Every structure is written in structure tokens, then in C-alpha cells.
Amino acid sequence: MTSKVTEHPQADAPEVKSGRPPIILMGVGLVLALVAIWWFLLPTKPAAGTEPWGFARVELLNQSVSRDQYLENLALAIDDWAPRVPEDRGQLRSQLAEFHRHYAAVSTLDHTPLTAEDRIWLHGKLTLWGSVLDRRARDIEVLELPFEHVKRQTAQTLRKMANSLRFRAKSNGPEPAEMAEDVGTESAGE
């Protein structure tokens, strides 16, 4: 039995070179790798409305600034509320909850730029203001007071807080009578 071996002519087959891939493919691969690295390392701007605000702006909580600047920075964090005017009860509820979370975190800081007397004053104010903002949240959630009323009262409370911090930054004396009134004395039903 004889087997017939057919030889296929190799003349039509492309010539395969072993060894290194062509330099063009290497260049393309390098460019793609660099683009991928650049894409993943590129800082992205947060979506609108998700930028840190209030006490979540860590640059405002810098502990290595002067006493006056630190108090001003706290006031600036509170000022962040103004451009975020809520349009409905849900937004107000959400903003108060977010503000409360950040506010609670700030109350645990050392506040090293401040004197011992300033820290005692600030702790007392933070406690008072926190309870007032909690009351505002309760006004909107539980008592179902009119939205516009609670929004106005909340904005007024925050303005008083920022003004009190700014006054403290400029002076060690007692607050003027209109500021000395606790921000929480106004009744929710007014």
C-alpha cells in the first residue's frame, strides 16, 4: 500500500516573519495605552449640583489658618446655603439633612486655630444651631408647616449663624443685642 503524499505549493502563502511585531503596531499600542492612562487619571468635574458645599468644602476647615480666618471660613461654609435655594419640600428636607451631616462632623473637630474661650463659645453655638436646624427639619417633615415659611426661617437662621461667626472673628466682645438673641428663639409658627 502506497500512500500518496500531496505536496502543496507554498509559493502562494504569505511570508511569515517570526520575531518582533512591526514597529507601527508597537507605536499604535503605545499611543492607545497612553490615552487609556490619561483617560483614567484625568480629573473629572463633578456633575452639576454635586460639588462639595458648606462644611463639606474641606479647604474651609483648614486648621492651619488664623483664628479670624477660621471663623470667617465657617461663615463662608454657611453662606453656601444661599445659592442653593430649595424649590420644594423634598429639596429643603434633603439639604437640611446634608447640612446636618456635615455640621455634625464639624462639631467634632479640634478647632485648633481658636482660643480655649472661642472653642467653648463655638461648641455652645454649634449645639444651639444644630438644634435649631433640627427643628427646621421637623417643621417641614412632621408639622408640615408651609414650605415658603420654613424656607424663609431656615435662610434667616443660617444668616444669623454666619453673622455671629463673622462678628466673633472681628471682636472678642459680646454680640450686639440683635445677634445675642438665640437663632432658635423665633417660633416655627411665626
C-alpha positions in Angstrom: 0.0 0.0 0.0 1.5 3.2 -1.0 0.3 6.4 0.3 0.2 9.3 -1.9 1.5 12.5 -0.4 0.4 15.6 -2.0 2.7 18.5 -1.6 1.0 21.8 -1.5 2.9 24.5 -3.1 3.8 27.2 -0.5 4.5 29.8 -3.1 1.1 31.4 -2.7 1.2 31.6 1.1 2.4 35.0 2.6 5.7 35.0 4.2 5.6 35.0 8.0 8.4 36.6 9.8 9.0 35.4 13.3 10.4 37.7 16.0 9.3 41.3 16.6 5.9 42.8 15.7 6.1 45.5 13.2 7.1 48.9 14.6 3.8 50.5 13.6 1.8 48.1 15.7 4.0 48.8 18.7 3.5 52.6 18.2 -0.2 52.2 18.0 -0.3 50.1 21.1 1.8 52.6 23.0 -0.5 55.5 21.9 -3.6 53.5 23.0 -2.0 52.7 26.3 -1.1 56.4 27.0 -4.6 57.5 26.0 -6.1 54.9 28.4 -3.9 56.0 31.3 -4.6 59.7 30.6 -8.4 59.0 30.5 -8.4 57.2 33.8 -6.1 59.7 35.6 -7.9 62.8 34.2 -9.7 64.6 37.0 -13.3 64.9 36.3 -15.6 67.7 37.2 -18.5 66.6 39.3 -21.9 66.7 37.8 -23.8 69.9 38.4 -25.1 70.1 41.9 -22.8 67.5 43.3 -19.8 69.8 44.1 -18.9 69.9 47.8 -20.7 72.7 49.6 -21.0 74.0 53.1 -18.9 72.2 55.6 -18.1 69.5 53.0 -15.6 72.0 51.5 -12.5 70.8 53.3 -10.5 73.9 52.3 -12.7 75.9 54.6 -11.9 73.7 57.5 -8.1 74.2 57.3 -6.8 74.1 60.8 -3.6 76.0 60.0 -5.1 79.4 59.4 -5.5 82.3 61.8 -8.3 82.4 64.3 -10.1 85.2 62.4 -9.8 83.4 59.0 -11.1 80.1 60.6 -14.2 81.8 61.9 -14.7 83.5 58.5 -14.3 80.2 56.7 -17.0 78.7 58.9 -19.2 81.6 58.0 -18.4 81.0 54.3 -19.4 77.4 54.6 -22.8 78.5 55.9 -23.1 81.1 53.1 -23.0 78.2 50.7 -26.7 77.7 51.5 -27.8 80.9 49.8 -27.3 79.9 46.2 -28.9 76.5 46.9 -32.4 77.8 47.4 -34.7 74.8 47.6 -37.6 74.7 45.2 -39.8 72.3 47.1 -40.2 70.4 50.4 -38.2 67.5 49.3 -35.2 69.6 48.3 -35.4 71.5 51.6 -35.6 68.3 53.6 -32.6 66.9 51.6 -30.5 70.0 52.0 -31.2 70.2 55.7 -30.2 66.5 56.1 -27.0 67.0 54.2 -26.1 70.2 56.0 -26.8 68.4 59.3 -24.4 65.5 58.5 -21.6 68.0 57.6 -22.4 70.2 60.6 -22.2 67.2 63.0 -18.8 66.3 61.6 -17.6 69.9 62.1 -18.7 69.9 65.7 -16.2 67.0 66.3 -13.1 69.0 65.0 -10.5 70.3 67.4 -10.8 73.9 66.0 -7.1 74.4 66.8 -7.0 78.0 65.4 -9.4 79.1 68.1 -8.6 80.1 71.7 -10.0 78.0 74.5 -12.6 80.6 75.1 -13.5 80.6 71.4 -13.8 76.8 71.4 -16.3 76.9 74.3 -18.3 79.7 72.6 -18.3 77.8 69.3 -19.3 74.5 70.9 -22.2 76.2 72.6 -23.3 77.9 69.3 -22.9 74.7 67.3 -25.1 72.8 69.8 -27.7 75.6 69.7 -27.6 76.0 65.9 -27.8 72.2 65.4 -31.0 72.0 67.5 -32.5 74.9 65.5 -31.8 73.3 62.2 -33.2 70.0 63.5 -36.3 72.0 64.4 -36.5 73.4 60.9 -36.3 69.9 59.5 -39.1 68.8 61.9 -41.1 71.8 60.9 -41.0 70.7 57.2 -41.3 67.0 57.8 -43.6 66.4 60.8 -45.5 69.6 61.4 -46.0 70.2 57.7 -45.7 73.9 58.1 -45.9 75.9 54.8 -42.8 75.3 52.7 -42.2 79.0 52.0 -42.3 79.8 55.7 -39.8 77.1 56.7 -37.5 78.0 53.8 -37.5 81.7 54.9 -36.9 80.8 58.6 -34.1 78.4 57.6 -32.4 81.1 55.5 -32.8 83.6 58.3 -31.3 81.1 60.8 -28.3 80.5 58.6 -27.7 84.2 58.0 -27.7 84.8 61.8 -25.2 81.9 62.2 -22.8 83.3 59.6 -23.2 86.9 61.0 -22.4 85.6 64.5 -19.3 83.9 63.3 -18.1 87.0 61.5 -18.8 89.2 64.5 -16.8 86.8 66.7 -13.9 86.9 64.1 -13.7 90.7 64.4 -14.2 91.1 68.1 -14.0 89.2 71.4 -16.7 91.3 72.9 -20.3 90.5 73.5 -22.6 90.3 70.4 -25.0 93.1 69.8 -28.5 92.6 71.1 -29.9 91.6 67.8 -27.3 88.9 67.4 -27.3 87.9 71.1 -30.8 86.6 70.7 -30.5 83.0 70.0 -31.2 82.0 66.5 -33.7 79.4 67.9 -35.9 81.8 69.7 -38.2 82.6 66.8 -41.2 80.3 66.9 -41.8 78.0 63.9 -45.3 79.1 63.8 -44.5 82.8 63.4 
